[in-house]
């Protein structure tokens, strides 16, 4: 997909979704969703679950404690770690070289390298990626601690507020908005930055070992799971039992978002790498890889200069609203960073000491 997925108003919803909405019951009372105007319910529920687990299975949960440099150096590819209750579960991703993008004619023009095919990119730094997309419960902890702004559907005075607004863009998702296990939506690129900043502050992490959004190269390296040249991590044909895309079929029984981890993981153990919700990454959106700087190709760092006038940032992974071809590992989207959609969330990365 090239360019922006579109501004979240009814006038800009794709025709295939508009037809589905016309047949759906759109007016969902706030109480029926189990929602409170300030959104504290999710963090409370997560806290209660954590407290219950601690009381029945062992000592109370420990306070946030970052890994030491020695512990980080001892991590191996595909190891897991979590640094606090409510922090994302992280998976160490193998670094090294891989082929990024697709061949001319296989996908969209923005996926093709300067020679008409994928380009070789090398990930130099050690890093980990969230095993799951950030959930409602995780993001609402940040909101409750006043470190993150509410998502668009809880923002006071917003036309998208599901209690007071008159726009149905978010309300149509129903209980998916209140389910702590679903991915957070209605968050901008800047909101995602606030979330990773909150984690870094909570854990007192230095800049060299911080949580952040992944670079586009890091995201695609992880998404492919070590398999180059395939459209999806499982092969070249879409499988409705493997991802949440537009419509329903196979194991995809969800019209909108699905609880994270509802589909099989990729070979690196990452869930929802294809579909469910688009994922913000750090990079500016460029319409071609042709001018990718050597420093980006040789390190996998974000290509974060020369944003267009709208300041578009890259989205990856596709979503519940998209046709299967848009869920391909090489597919790219771009959006102004302040726009918030019902089909966009994010996954965090973490730089590791080596």
N, C-alpha and C positions, 0 to 999 in steps of 0.2 A: 504494500500500500504506500502510495506517495502522498506526502503532505498531511494536513490535519484531518482527524476523523470527524470534525464538525462541532459546532457550538451546541451545547446541550439545551436546545429548546425544541418544542414539538414541531416547529416548522422545519427543523433541520434533521429530524429523525428519519433514517432511511425508510423507503416505502415498505420494505418487507416487515419492518418492525411496526410501522404505522398500521398496517393491516392487522397485525396481531393485537395491537392495543385497542383497535376498534371493537374487537370481540371480547375484550377482557373487562372485568370489573375493576375500574381504576380508583374509585373513591374508597380508600382504606383508612378507617378511623385510627387516630393515634393510639387510643387505648387498645384497639385490636392488635396493633403491632407490638404492644408491650413497651412503648417508647416513652421516655420522659423528655421534656423540652431541652434539658441541659445535657442529656446523654450520659449521666453518671451511672446508669444502670449496668453498662457493660463492664466497666472496671470493677464495680461492686461484685458482679457475678463472678468475674475472674478471681477477685480476691477471696471470695467465699469458697470457690472451688479449690484454690490453692491452700486455704486454711484447713478445709476439710481433709484434703489429701495429707497435709502435714500431721493432722491430729490422729489419723488412722494408720499412717504408714511410717512414721518416724518423727524426728525432732522438728521444731519449727524451721521454716525456710530461712536460709541465710541471707544477710543483706547483700546488695550488689557487690561483686568482687571481680574485677577484671583479671584476665589471665596475666601471669607474669611473662616477661620476655622469654624466660627459660621454658615455660610451658608452651608458649607459641612456637618456639624453635623445635620443640619435641613433637609437634603435630605432623601428621602424615596425610597425604591426599585421601579424601573421603572420610576423615575423622570428623566427629561432631563435637560441638561445644555450645553451652549456653551460659551467659555470665550473670544473669539475675532472673528472679521470678518475673515473668512477663517479657523478658528479652527474647528476641527471635532465636530459634534453634538454627545454628550455623553449620555449614558443611564446607570443609576445606576442598578447594577445587585445584586440580593439577594445573600448573602453569605450563609454558612452552608454546610451540608454534602450532597454528591450525589454519585452515582455509576459511576465510570469512566472506560471506556473500554468496552469489549464485552466478550461473552462466547467463550470458545474454539470451533472452528469449524464454528463459526458465521462470523468471519472476518479473519484478518491476525494474525499471531502469536505475533506480537509486540503490540497487543491490549489487551492481556490477562494478568490477574493478577496471583499471585503466586499459587492460588488455582484452576486455570483453569476457572476462571470467572472474571467478573469485580471487581474492588476493591473500597472500600469506601474511599473517599478523602473528607477532610473538608476544606472549604475556610474560613479562619479566618478574614482576613482583608476586610474592606469595599473598593469596587472598582467600577469603571464604565468602560464601553467598548464603542468604537465607534459604533454609530448606523449604519454606513456605512463603507465599505472598503475605505481607503484613495483614493481620486480621483486624476485625472490628475491636475485639477485646484489647489487642496490643496498642492500637492507635488511641483508643479512648482512655487508656491509662495516661498517655501523654496529655490529652485534653484535660483530664481531671487534675493533673499537676500543673496546669496553666502554661505548659511549654509548647503546646500545639493548638492551633486554631481549630474550632469545630469543623467537621466536614460540611460541605455546602448544604446538605439536607437538614442540618441542625443550626445553621447560622441565623442569629436573630435578624429579623427584617428581610431576609432573603426571599425572593419569590419561589425558590426551590425548597424552603423550609417545609417539611412534611406536616407540621402542625398548623402553620399560619399562612403559608404561601399558596398560590393558585396554579403553579406549574407542576405538572405531573411527572416530570422527567425522573425524579427519584421515587416518588410515592408509588409508582407502578411496581417497584421491586418488592413491595410488601415486607414480609417477615425477613427477607434476606438482609435488610438494613439493620435489624436488631439482633440477628443471630451472631453471637460472639465468634463463631467458627468461620464465618464468611469473610472474604477479603474486604477491607475498607475501600469504599469508593467515595467519589465526591471530594477528592483531595488533589491539590495542585502540585506541581513540581516543587514550589516553595514550601508547601506543607510537608512534603516528603523530606526536604532539607531540615525543617524544624524537628522532625521526628528523629533523624539520625543525630542531630545536635543534642537533643535531649538524652539519647543513649550515651553519647560521649561525655556529657556533663555528669550524668548519673554514675558513670564508671571512672570518671577522672582520667580519660584516655588522652595521651598526647596526639598531636596531629599525625605523626608518623605511623600510628597504630589505631586509626579511628574507624568508626562506622561511617558509611557514606553510601551514596547511590553507586551502583556498578557503572563502569564504563560500558559503552556499547560492545566493544570487543570482549570484555570479560563476560558480559551477559551471553553473547552468542557462543563463546567457547564453552561455557557451562551448559547452555541449552542443548548443544549438540551431544553432550555426554561422551565425547571421544569418537563419535562417528561423523566423519566428514562426507560431504556430498549428498547427504540425505535431506529430504524436505522436512521430515519430522524425525525425532530421535528413534522411532520404531521402524521407519521405512519411508517409502515415497508415496504411499497411498494413505489417505486420511482414514482413521478408524474412530468411529463415534463412541467406542468404548474406552478411548484413551484420552479424550479431552472435551471440554465444554465449549462448543461452538454454537453458531446460530441454529435454532431449531432443536429438536429432541430426537434421539435415536440411540440404540445400543444402551450403554450405561449412562448416557447423557439424558437424565430425566428432568433436568432443570431448565426452565424457560429463561431465567436470569442467572445471577451468580450461583455458584455451588460452594458448599463448605470446602475449605482448603484441604487437600489430601484426598479428595473423593475419587481421583483417578490414579492409575499406576505412576510411580516415579520414573524419571529417566535413569540412565545408567550411573549417574553421579548421585542419585538419591534425592533429586529435586522434584517437587510436586508442582503441578499447574504451570509448567514452563511453556506449554502451549495452551492458550485459551484461558477461560474464566474471566480474567480482566487483563487489559493492557498494563504494562509495567514501565514507569518512568525510569530512564537512565540519565547519567550525568551529561552526555554529549549534546552539543548543538546539532540541530538537524541540517544536513547538507544534502542536496539533491543528487549527489554522485559521490562515489569513493575516489574519483579520478584525481582529485587534488589533496587526498589525505596526506598530511605531513609525514615525513619519514619517522619523526619522533613518535607518532602514534602507531605506525606500522611496526616499529621496532620494540615497543614497550607495552602496547595495549592500553596506554593512558587515554583519558577522555580527549576527544577532539572538541574542545570547548571554546575555540576562538572562531571568529567570523560567523557568528549567528546572524540570521537574516533580520530584517527590520522588525519582525514580530517577536524575535528572540526565541524562535521555536526550539524545543528540546525533543529528543528522540523518545518514542514509545516502542516497546517490543512485546511480542508474544501473542497478540490478538486477543479476542475476548468472546464472551457469550453472544455478542451482537453480530459477529463477523462470520463470513463464509469460510470454509476450511482452508482455502488457499492462503488466506491472510494469517493463518496460524503457523505458517512455515517458519523454520528457525531463522531463515535469512530475511524474512519480511520486516519492513521498517515503516514506522509512522512518525509524523511530526506534529507538534501542537504548541501553541503559545503556552508559556509556563504557568500562567495564572488561570487557565481554564480548568474547570472541574467537571468530570463526566461520571455517569453512572456505570461506566464500563472501563474505568481506569483506576488502578491502584499502584502499588510499588513493592519491590523486594529490596532488601538492604544487602550491602556488601561490607566487608571488614578487612582492612589492611593488616597483614600479619608480619611480625618480625622474623627475619631470617639472618 
